[in-house]
Amino acid sequence: MDHRQLRFLVALARERHFGRAAERVNVTQPTLSARLKQLEQELGTPLIRRGRRFEGFTQEGQRVLAHARRILSEFDELYAELDPTQGPSGWLTIGIVPSALSEVASRLARLRAAFPALRLRVREYTALALMQALADEEVDLAISYLDLPAAEPFVARPLFEEQYSVLASPSVVLSEPINWASLAGQPLYMLTSDMQQHQLIRARLEREGANTEAVVEVDSMAMLIVLLKQDRAVTVVPERLAATLTDEPLACHALPPLPTPSRLGLLWKRRDYQLARLSAVLGVF
């Protein structure tokens, strides 16, 4: 077994496709497949469920994958410690819920300036999927809702509370004063129902008696904004994101503050030994 086999395994977990995984690690697909089969032979157990295409990992494969991620993180830490003048290096993966898009965007430039050798990967998840990804070490750091049972096992640092604004196409006329009830009867764009923000907004609309149905649901905040520009409709977004869209061809209206807003913040896995790369990022974040 060598670290390249482990990198191939992690790449396959990320891409869930043999060809794309091979491209990620700059080898041919036959080479990647052969090295992974060699790893299975060395360990004496199947790791990958194969059919005509990649079908997932066996239980043993999931355990090996967790160890592989940990070992590769320690490799990156070792290289950084051998040349401490370079500061944190290697990849750091940040998982976010869509509501945190503006928050992470405002901080990436700061991280890049502080740690030029560090490479950052940002992935978008539902809140529950993000908690699982953090537990499985698919991500190193998360920005998510803190008031969820699934967040309790992790170390948390609050960042902000979520309030909302309405974004509306220019041709949409909302009743005054603009509040949650103003959305009644309007065609509504929303994130998909498995997203925590969808559930929070839907609950508020129902509480205010604003009976309106989603006409479009998407799983990305960026896609939500792009599609809204092409239609006569409205959406509800975090006010922090709305503040970054002042030059967009959409009307923006702040909604009355929620009395008990949801909290979002940083989450990371509790360890006896914290990775130096993560510790450095937390110091800047």
Secondary structure, DSSP 8 states (H G I E B T S, - for coil): --HHHHHHHHHHHHHSSHHHHHHHTTS-HHHHHHHHHHHHHHHTS--EEESSSEEEE-HHHHHHHHHHHHHHHHHHHHHHHHSGGG-S-EEEEEEE-GGGHHHHHHHHHHHHHH-TTEEEEEEE--HHHHHHHHHTTS-SEEEEESSSGGGTTSEEEEEEEE-EEEEE-TT----SS-SGGGGTTS-EEEE-TTSHHHHHHHHHHHHTT----EEEEES-HHHHHHHHTTSS-EEEEEHHHHGGGTTSSSEEEE----SS-EEEEEEE---SS--HHHHHHHHH-
